[in-house]
Amino acid sequence: MNNSKIENLINSFEKFEIAFLLKHRLAEFMKPTQLKIVALALNKGVQLNEVDAIIQERLEQNIVLSAENCPRCTSNKYFSHVIEVDDVSKSNQIDSMVGEVRVLTQEVRNCIVCGLEHDKRSRWGWKQFFRYK
Ligand SMILES: [Zn+2]
């Protein structure tokens, strides 16, 4: 990602999104990327020592979440990809004994802001994708 792309990304974030990014994802980036993001965050008025307070303030707003919102950070910024998964239905357990194996596809969303992965099969299917503190 060149500098103008990372600048465009961070500048498209609201303050709470920058705070969540800093808290949950900063450690996964390479050092130059981390420094760039911290500098861009400062430009947007988000200092590292304010991150927890900004997150707390956002979560206390009782945002009504739709299917588009990440349940952890409430952002609607995500990218998605389609993966193949095994069909674990009861009928397929018998079908597979005679070699008829169905493969399902499913859309998986990754929250750009906090890194949470969303499995679209179920409403409550969000699960942690990246380890975080
Ligand atoms: Zn998120």
Backbone and ligand atoms as CSV (ligand in chain L), in Angstrom:
chain,resi,resn,atom,element,x,y,z
A,1,MET,N,N,0.851,-1.190,0.000
A,1,MET,CA,C,0.000,0.000,0.000
A,1,MET,C,C,0.894,1.250,0.000
A,2,ASN,N,N,0.767,2.078,-1.013
A,2,ASN,CA,C,1.602,3.270,-1.001
A,2,ASN,C,C,0.982,4.342,-0.107
A,3,ASN,N,N,1.728,5.422,0.096
A,3,ASN,CA,C,1.312,6.390,1.095
A,3,ASN,C,C,-0.033,7.040,0.803
A,4,SER,N,N,-0.308,7.337,-0.486
A,4,SER,CA,C,-1.577,7.995,-0.767
A,4,SER,C,C,-2.746,7.051,-0.490
A,5,LYS,N,N,-2.544,5.747,-0.707
A,5,LYS,CA,C,-3.637,4.800,-0.421
A,5,LYS,C,C,-3.915,4.708,1.071
A,6,ILE,N,N,-2.862,4.631,1.871
A,6,ILE,CA,C,-3.081,4.539,3.319
A,6,ILE,C,C,-3.657,5.857,3.835
A,7,GLU,N,N,-3.229,6.967,3.226
A,7,GLU,CA,C,-3.802,8.257,3.632
A,7,GLU,C,C,-5.288,8.319,3.306
A,8,ASN,N,N,-5.637,7.859,2.101
A,8,ASN,CA,C,-7.051,7.857,1.717
A,8,ASN,C,C,-7.876,6.981,2.654
A,9,LEU,N,N,-7.307,5.830,3.003
A,9,LEU,CA,C,-8.033,4.907,3.886
A,9,LEU,C,C,-8.266,5.543,5.254
A,10,ILE,N,N,-7.205,6.015,5.869
A,10,ILE,CA,C,-7.344,6.577,7.220
A,10,ILE,C,C,-8.210,7.832,7.194
A,11,ASN,N,N,-8.075,8.632,6.137
A,11,ASN,CA,C,-8.894,9.839,6.059
A,11,ASN,C,C,-10.368,9.534,5.852
A,12,SER,N,N,-10.667,8.319,5.355
A,12,SER,CA,C,-12.076,7.943,5.183
A,12,SER,C,C,-12.681,7.444,6.494
A,13,PHE,N,N,-11.834,7.248,7.500
A,13,PHE,CA,C,-12.308,6.725,8.780
A,13,PHE,C,C,-12.813,7.855,9.675
A,14,GLU,N,N,-13.864,7.535,10.428
A,14,GLU,CA,C,-14.273,8.434,11.499
A,14,GLU,C,C,-13.333,8.224,12.685
A,15,LYS,N,N,-13.402,9.119,13.649
A,15,LYS,CA,C,-12.484,9.035,14.796
A,15,LYS,C,C,-12.579,7.690,15.519
A,16,PHE,N,N,-13.793,7.223,15.735
A,16,PHE,CA,C,-13.928,5.955,16.475
A,16,PHE,C,C,-13.324,4.799,15.677
A,17,GLU,N,N,-13.387,4.887,14.343
A,17,GLU,CA,C,-12.820,3.815,13.521
A,17,GLU,C,C,-11.292,3.815,13.616
A,18,ILE,N,N,-10.716,4.992,13.650
A,18,ILE,CA,C,-9.265,5.077,13.828
A,18,ILE,C,C,-8.876,4.502,15.187
A,19,ALA,N,N,-9.671,4.812,16.206
A,19,ALA,CA,C,-9.367,4.302,17.551
A,19,ALA,C,C,-9.412,2.777,17.577
A,20,PHE,N,N,-10.440,2.189,16.961
A,20,PHE,CA,C,-10.532,0.722,16.923
A,20,PHE,C,C,-9.383,0.120,16.130
A,21,LEU,N,N,-9.028,0.750,15.025
A,21,LEU,CA,C,-7.906,0.254,14.218
A,21,LEU,C,C,-6.625,0.255,15.051
A,22,LEU,N,N,-6.380,1.349,15.754
A,22,LEU,CA,C,-5.169,1.444,16.569
A,22,LEU,C,C,-5.170,0.382,17.668
A,23,LYS,N,N,-6.311,0.154,18.280
A,23,LYS,CA,C,-6.368,-0.789,19.401
A,23,LYS,C,C,-6.243,-2.242,18.942
A,24,HIS,N,N,-6.935,-2.585,17.870
A,24,HIS,CA,C,-7.036,-3.998,17.508
A,24,HIS,C,C,-6.084,-4.448,16.409
A,25,ARG,N,N,-5.592,-3.532,15.591
A,25,ARG,CA,C,-4.841,-3.996,14.430
A,25,ARG,C,C,-3.424,-3.463,14.320
A,26,LEU,N,N,-3.100,-2.431,15.064
A,26,LEU,CA,C,-1.809,-1.776,14.853
A,26,LEU,C,C,-0.641,-2.762,14.926
A,27,ALA,N,N,-0.701,-3.683,15.901
A,27,ALA,CA,C,0.435,-4.590,16.136
A,27,ALA,C,C,0.679,-5.544,14.973
A,28,GLU,N,N,-0.309,-5.766,14.120
A,28,GLU,CA,C,-0.142,-6.733,13.034
A,28,GLU,C,C,0.596,-6.140,11.831
A,29,PHE,N,N,0.773,-4.811,11.810
A,29,PHE,CA,C,1.420,-4.175,10.659
A,29,PHE,C,C,2.926,-4.062,10.856
A,30,MET,N,N,3.639,-3.873,9.760
A,30,MET,CA,C,5.069,-3.655,9.848
A,30,MET,C,C,5.332,-2.264,10.431
A,31,LYS,N,N,6.521,-2.110,11.011
A,31,LYS,CA,C,6.833,-0.881,11.745
A,31,LYS,C,C,6.601,0.406,10.930
A,32,PRO,N,N,7.069,0.483,9.672
A,32,PRO,CA,C,6.844,1.731,8.910
A,32,PRO,C,C,5.350,2.023,8.735
A,33,THR,N,N,4.565,0.953,8.557
A,33,THR,CA,C,3.115,1.128,8.421
A,33,THR,C,C,2.522,1.633,9.725
A,34,GLN,N,N,2.983,1.060,10.830
A,34,GLN,CA,C,2.492,1.499,12.138
A,34,GLN,C,C,2.761,2.990,12.347
A,35,LEU,N,N,3.987,3.403,12.024
A,35,LEU,CA,C,4.360,4.808,12.229
A,35,LEU,C,C,3.509,5.721,11.361
A,36,LYS,N,N,3.272,5.295,10.106
A,36,LYS,CA,C,2.461,6.088,9.190
A,36,LYS,C,C,1.032,6.229,9.716
A,37,ILE,N,N,0.478,5.117,10.179
A,37,ILE,CA,C,-0.899,5.134,10.667
A,37,ILE,C,C,-1.023,6.009,11.916
A,38,VAL,N,N,-0.056,5.901,12.815
A,38,VAL,CA,C,-0.095,6.726,14.029
A,38,VAL,C,C,-0.022,8.210,13.656
A,39,ALA,N,N,0.830,8.536,12.661
A,39,ALA,CA,C,0.951,9.933,12.228
A,39,ALA,C,C,-0.351,10.422,11.601
A,40,LEU,N,N,-0.960,9.590,10.761
A,40,LEU,CA,C,-2.225,9.964,10.123
A,40,LEU,C,C,-3.337,10.099,11.162
A,41,ALA,N,N,-3.309,9.221,12.156
A,41,ALA,CA,C,-4.308,9.294,13.226
A,41,ALA,C,C,-4.175,10.625,13.976
A,42,LEU,N,N,-2.939,11.017,14.252
A,42,LEU,CA,C,-2.709,12.297,14.933
A,42,LEU,C,C,-3.266,13.455,14.119
A,43,ASN,N,N,-3.062,13.389,12.793
A,43,ASN,CA,C,-3.611,14.418,11.904
A,43,ASN,C,C,-5.129,14.511,12.002
A,44,LYS,N,N,-5.755,13.369,12.273
A,44,LYS,CA,C,-7.213,13.334,12.394
A,44,LYS,C,C,-7.659,13.599,13.826
A,45,GLY,N,N,-6.702,13.919,14.701
A,45,GLY,CA,C,-7.038,14.272,16.074
A,45,GLY,C,C,-7.194,13.098,17.011
A,46,VAL,N,N,-6.594,11.959,16.661
A,46,VAL,CA,C,-6.674,10.787,17.541
A,46,VAL,C,C,-5.278,10.462,18.069
A,47,GLN,N,N,-5.103,10.641,19.376
A,47,GLN,CA,C,-3.830,10.296,20.000
A,47,GLN,C,C,-3.948,8.923,20.647
A,48,LEU,N,N,-2.814,8.237,20.724
A,48,LEU,CA,C,-2.826,6.868,21.258
A,48,LEU,C,C,-3.424,6.805,22.664
A,49,ASN,N,N,-3.157,7.823,23.486
A,49,ASN,CA,C,-3.667,7.760,24.862
A,49,ASN,C,C,-5.164,8.085,24.959
A,50,GLU,N,N,-5.780,8.397,23.820
A,50,GLU,CA,C,-7.226,8.674,23.821
A,50,GLU,C,C,-8.045,7.500,23.284
A,51,VAL,N,N,-7.347,6.484,22.795
A,51,VAL,CA,C,-8.017,5.400,22.078
A,51,VAL,C,C,-9.120,4.756,22.911
A,52,ASP,N,N,-8.800,4.362,24.146
A,52,ASP,CA,C,-9.792,3.671,24.976
A,52,ASP,C,C,-11.010,4.552,25.252
A,53,ALA,N,N,-10.769,5.842,25.486
A,53,ALA,CA,C,-11.878,6.754,25.782
A,53,ALA,C,C,-12.779,6.930,24.558
A,54,ILE,N,N,-12.173,7.030,23.375
A,54,ILE,CA,C,-12.960,7.191,22.140
A,54,ILE,C,C,-13.810,5.946,21.884
A,55,ILE,N,N,-13.198,4.768,22.112
A,55,ILE,CA,C,-13.925,3.511,21.921
A,55,ILE,C,C,-15.083,3.419,22.921
A,56,GLN,N,N,-14.800,3.728,24.164
A,56,GLN,CA,C,-15.823,3.672,25.209
A,56,GLN,C,C,-16.995,4.581,24.866
A,57,GLU,N,N,-16.666,5.797,24.403
A,57,GLU,CA,C,-17.701,6.765,24.051
A,57,GLU,C,C,-18.579,6.233,22.917
A,58,ARG,N,N,-17.954,5.629,21.920
A,58,ARG,CA,C,-18.698,5.077,20.788
A,58,ARG,C,C,-19.637,3.954,21.234
A,59,LEU,N,N,-19.114,3.056,22.068
A,59,LEU,CA,C,-19.915,1.902,22.472
A,59,LEU,C,C,-21.059,2.302,23.398
A,60,GLU,N,N,-20.923,3.434,24.057
A,60,GLU,CA,C,-21.990,3.899,24.950
A,60,GLU,C,C,-23.118,4.598,24.187
A,61,GLN,N,N,-22.944,4.774,22.882
A,61,GLN,CA,C,-23.971,5.466,22.090
A,61,GLN,C,C,-25.139,4.564,21.705
A,62,ASN,N,N,-25.057,3.256,22.050
A,62,ASN,CA,C,-26.123,2.314,21.717
A,62,ASN,C,C,-26.527,2.382,20.246
A,63,ILE,N,N,-25.554,2.260,19.367
A,63,ILE,CA,C,-25.802,2.254,17.932
A,63,ILE,C,C,-26.659,1.036,17.576
A,64,VAL,N,N,-27.689,1.248,16.773
A,64,VAL,CA,C,-28.493,0.118,16.301
A,64,VAL,C,C,-27.740,-0.530,15.132
A,65,LEU,N,N,-27.331,-1.767,15.333
A,65,LEU,CA,C,-26.515,-2.442,14.329
A,65,LEU,C,C,-27.367,-3.115,13.271
A,66,SER,N,N,-27.006,-2.937,12.027
A,66,SER,CA,C,-27.628,-3.693,10.949
A,66,SER,C,C,-26.656,-4.797,10.553
A,67,ALA,N,N,-27.043,-5.581,9.556
A,67,ALA,CA,C,-26.169,-6.661,9.097
A,67,ALA,C,C,-24.879,-6.115,8.503
A,68,GLU,N,N,-24.882,-4.834,8.180
A,68,GLU,CA,C,-23.695,-4.228,7.576
A,68,GLU,C,C,-22.685,-3.769,8.623
A,69,ASN,N,N,-23.093,-3.735,9.871
A,69,ASN,CA,C,-22.210,-3.193,10.911
A,69,ASN,C,C,-21.456,-4.295,11.644
A,70,CYS,N,N,-20.200,-4.060,11.866
A,70,CYS,CA,C,-19.400,-4.968,12.674
A,70,CYS,C,C,-19.895,-4.913,14.112
A,71,PRO,N,N,-20.176,-6.078,14.728
A,71,PRO,CA,C,-20.701,-6.067,16.092
A,71,PRO,C,C,-19.677,-5.633,17.133
A,72,ARG,N,N,-18.394,-5.641,16.768
A,72,ARG,CA,C,-17.393,-5.221,17.754
A,72,ARG,C,C,-17.146,-3.717,17.704
A,73,CYS,N,N,-16.926,-3.192,16.479
A,73,CYS,CA,C,-16.540,-1.775,16.411
A,73,CYS,C,C,-17.644,-0.894,15.828
A,74,THR,N,N,-18.711,-1.498,15.328
A,74,THR,CA,C,-19.890,-0.834,14.754
A,74,THR,C,C,-19.646,-0.210,13.374
A,75,SER,N,N,-18.453,-0.345,12.832
A,75,SER,CA,C,-18.174,0.204,11.500
A,75,SER,C,C,-18.882,-0.625,10.420
A,76,ASN,N,N,-19.126,0.003,9.294
A,76,ASN,CA,C,-19.674,-0.753,8.159
A,76,ASN,C,C,-18.641,-0.895,7.045
A,77,LYS,N,N,-17.384,-0.726,7.387
A,77,LYS,CA,C,-16.320,-0.844,6.372
A,77,LYS,C,C,-15.730,-2.254,6.421
A,78,TYR,N,N,-15.927,-2.995,5.369
A,78,TYR,CA,C,-15.408,-4.361,5.344
A,78,TYR,C,C,-15.073,-4.729,3.916
A,79,PHE,N,N,-14.261,-5.764,3.764
A,79,PHE,CA,C,-14.098,-6.362,2.447
A,79,PHE,C,C,-14.552,-7.804,2.547
A,80,SER,N,N,-14.982,-8.367,1.441
A,80,SER,CA,C,-15.531,-9.717,1.498
A,80,SER,C,C,-14.898,-10.607,0.448
A,81,HIS,N,N,-14.911,-11.874,0.718
A,81,HIS,CA,C,-14.462,-12.863,-0.250
A,81,HIS,C,C,-15.326,-14.103,-0.072
A,82,VAL,N,N,-15.334,-14.943,-1.111
A,82,VAL,CA,C,-16.159,-16.148,-1.073
A,82,VAL,C,C,-15.252,-17.360,-0.885
A,83,ILE,N,N,-15.620,-18.209,0.061
A,83,ILE,CA,C,-14.832,-19.421,0.301
A,83,ILE,C,C,-15.721,-20.645,0.130
A,84,GLU,N,N,-15.108,-21.801,-0.080
A,84,GLU,CA,C,-15.854,-23.056,-0.153
A,84,GLU,C,C,-15.821,-23.724,1.208
A,85,VAL,N,N,-16.980,-24.233,1.627
A,85,VAL,CA,C,-17.054,-24.916,2.925
A,85,VAL,C,C,-17.736,-26.264,2.749
A,86,ASP,N,N,-17.433,-27.195,3.637
A,86,ASP,CA,C,-18.084,-28.502,3.591
A,86,ASP,C,C,-19.548,-28.373,3.976
A,87,ASP,N,N,-20.382,-29.112,3.308
A,87,ASP,CA,C,-21.790,-29.188,3.666
A,87,ASP,C,C,-21.913,-30.201,4.804
A,88,VAL,N,N,-22.302,-29.741,5.969
A,88,VAL,CA,C,-22.375,-30.640,7.129
A,88,VAL,C,C,-23.818,-31.014,7.460
A,89,SER,N,N,-24.702,-30.901,6.478
A,89,SER,CA,C,-26.097,-31.266,6.714
A,89,SER,C,C,-26.218,-32.776,6.925
A,90,LYS,N,N,-27.319,-33.202,7.535
A,90,LYS,CA,C,-27.525,-34.632,7.817
A,90,LYS,C,C,-27.536,-35.451,6.534
A,91,SER,N,N,-28.229,-34.949,5.505
A,91,SER,CA,C,-28.326,-35.727,4.273
A,91,SER,C,C,-26.956,-35.897,3.625
A,92,ASN,N,N,-26.130,-34.888,3.748
A,92,ASN,CA,C,-24.819,-34.981,3.114
A,92,ASN,C,C,-23.923,-35.998,3.809
A,93,GLN,N,N,-24.183,-36.268,5.081
A,93,GLN,CA,C,-23.377,-37.276,5.777
A,93,GLN,C,C,-23.598,-38.647,5.139
A,94,ILE,N,N,-24.834,-38.918,4.706
A,94,ILE,CA,C,-25.119,-40.182,4.024
A,94,ILE,C,C,-24.655,-40.111,2.575
A,95,ASP,N,N,-24.967,-38.998,1.902
A,95,ASP,CA,C,-24.549,-38.843,0.511
A,95,ASP,C,C,-23.043,-39.043,0.360
A,96,SER,N,N,-22.291,-38.526,1.328
A,96,SER,CA,C,-20.843,-38.588,1.189
A,96,SER,C,C,-20.328,-40.024,1.259
A,97,MET,N,N,-21.147,-40.941,1.807
A,97,MET,CA,C,-20.732,-42.349,1.887
A,97,MET,C,C,-20.688,-42.990,0.507
A,98,VAL,N,N,-21.444,-42.417,-0.434
A,98,VAL,CA,C,-21.399,-42.946,-1.804
A,98,VAL,C,C,-20.708,-41.958,-2.736
A,99,GLY,N,N,-19.984,-41.045,-2.164
A,99,GLY,CA,C,-19.131,-40.186,-2.975
A,99,GLY,C,C,-19.758,-38.916,-3.488
A,100,GLU,N,N,-20.991,-38.646,-3.050
A,100,GLU,CA,C,-21.629,-37.410,-3.479
A,100,GLU,C,C,-21.383,-36.350,-2.415
A,101,VAL,N,N,-20.390,-35.541,-2.641
A,101,VAL,CA,C,-20.063,-34.527,-1.640
A,101,VAL,C,C,-20.424,-33.139,-2.166
A,102,ARG,N,N,-21.253,-32.489,-1.441
A,102,ARG,CA,C,-21.610,-31.124,-1.830
A,102,ARG,C,C,-20.644,-30.139,-1.175
A,103,VAL,N,N,-20.336,-29.120,-1.914
A,103,VAL,CA,C,-19.527,-28.039,-1.356
A,103,VAL,C,C,-20.349,-26.761,-1.449
A,104,LEU,N,N,-20.432,-26.071,-0.373
A,104,LEU,CA,C,-21.178,-24.816,-0.343
A,104,LEU,C,C,-20.200,-23.657,-0.429
A,105,THR,N,N,-20.682,-22.557,-0.911
A,105,THR,CA,C,-19.858,-21.356,-0.847
A,105,THR,C,C,-20.460,-20.422,0.191
A,106,GLN,N,N,-19.646,-19.627,0.746
A,106,GLN,CA,C,-20.134,-18.678,1.730
A,106,GLN,C,C,-19.322,-17.398,1.639
A,107,GLU,N,N,-20.012,-16.301,1.871
A,107,GLU,CA,C,-19.326,-15.016,1.863
A,107,GLU,C,C,-18.745,-14.754,3.250
A,108,VAL,N,N,-17.504,-14.397,3.267
A,108,VAL,CA,C,-16.859,-14.044,4.532
A,108,VAL,C,C,-16.458,-12.578,4.464
A,109,ARG,N,N,-16.793,-11.858,5.489
A,109,ARG,CA,C,-16.426,-10.441,5.539
A,109,ARG,C,C,-15.365,-10.212,6.608
A,110,ASN,N,N,-14.407,-9.413,6.270
A,110,ASN,CA,C,-13.425,-8.984,7.258
A,110,ASN,C,C,-13.612,-7.502,7.502
A,111,CYS,N,N,-13.794,-7.147,8.751
A,111,CYS,CA,C,-13.909,-5.730,9.106
A,111,CYS,C,C,-12.548,-5.065,8.876
A,112,ILE,N,N,-12.524,-4.046,8.061
A,112,ILE,CA,C,-11.262,-3.356,7.781
A,112,ILE,C,C,-10.770,-2.629,9.034
A,113,VAL,N,N,-11.711,-2.180,9.824
A,113,VAL,CA,C,-11.365,-1.339,10.969
A,113,VAL,C,C,-10.753,-2.144,12.115
A,114,CYS,N,N,-11.468,-3.197,12.578
A,114,CYS,CA,C,-10.968,-3.919,13.767
A,114,CYS,C,C,-10.520,-5.338,13.438
A,115,GLY,N,N,-10.734,-5.799,12.208
A,115,GLY,CA,C,-10.225,-7.105,11.808
A,115,GLY,C,C,-11.152,-8.272,12.075
A,116,LEU,N,N,-12.322,-8.024,12.670
A,116,LEU,CA,C,-13.254,-9.121,12.947
A,116,LEU,C,C,-13.685,-9.784,11.640
A,117,GLU,N,N,-13.815,-11.106,11.678
A,117,GLU,CA,C,-14.282,-11.825,10.495
A,117,GLU,C,C,-15.746,-12.176,10.672
A,118,HIS,N,N,-16.518,-11.949,9.634
A,118,HIS,CA,C,-17.951,-12.189,9.673
A,118,HIS,C,C,-18.308,-13.330,8.742
A,119,ASP,N,N,-18.873,-14.375,9.305
A,119,ASP,CA,C,-19.356,-15.521,8.551
A,119,ASP,C,C,-20.834,-15.267,8.277
A,120,LYS,N,N,-21.195,-15.090,7.001
A,120,LYS,CA,C,-22.538,-14.611,6.683
A,120,LYS,C,C,-23.638,-15.649,6.896
A,121,ARG,N,N,-23.253,-16.906,7.223
A,121,ARG,CA,C,-24.282,-17.930,7.363
A,121,ARG,C,C,-25.263,-17.642,8.492
A,122,SER,N,N,-24.768,-17.038,9.544
A,122,SER,CA,C,-25.687,-16.780,10.636
A,122,SER,C,C,-25.531,-15.353,11.139
A,123,ARG,N,N,-26.618,-14.852,11.654
A,123,ARG,CA,C,-26.641,-13.483,12.143
A,123,ARG,C,C,-25.603,-13.278,13.242
A,124,TRP,N,N,-25.416,-14.307,14.049
A,124,TRP,CA,C,-24.500,-14.179,15.181
A,124,TRP,C,C,-23.156,-14.814,14.857
A,125,GLY,N,N,-22.896,-14.961,13.577
A,125,GLY,CA,C,-21.708,-15.710,13.169
A,125,GLY,C,C,-20.399,-14.956,13.181
A,126,TRP,N,N,-20.376,-13.766,13.722
A,126,TRP,CA,C,-19.111,-13.055,13.775
A,126,TRP,C,C,-18.164,-13.799,14.694
A,127,LYS,N,N,-16.939,-13.866,14.299
A,127,LYS,CA,C,-15.962,-14.491,15.179
A,127,LYS,C,C,-14.653,-13.731,15.067
A,128,GLN,N,N,-13.858,-13.881,16.055
A,128,GLN,CA,C,-12.586,-13.172,16.036
A,128,GLN,C,C,-11.656,-13.785,15.005
A,129,PHE,N,N,-11.051,-12.965,14.242
A,129,PHE,CA,C,-10.148,-13.442,13.209
A,129,PHE,C,C,-8.707,-13.186,13.622
A,130,PHE,N,N,-8.459,-12.021,14.125
A,130,PHE,CA,C,-7.113,-11.685,14.563
A,130,PHE,C,C,-7.080,-11.728,16.093
A,131,ARG,N,N,-5.975,-12.147,16.611
A,131,ARG,CA,C,-5.792,-12.049,18.063
A,131,ARG,C,C,-5.567,-10.591,18.420
A,132,TYR,N,N,-6.087,-10.194,19.528
A,132,TYR,CA,C,-5.875,-8.826,19.972
A,132,TYR,C,C,-5.813,-8.797,21.474
A,133,LYS,N,N,-5.325,-7.696,22.001
A,133,LYS,CA,C,-5.170,-7.592,23.456
A,133,LYS,C,C,-6.500,-7.327,24.114
L,1,ZN,ZN,ZN,-14.975,-4.089,13.331
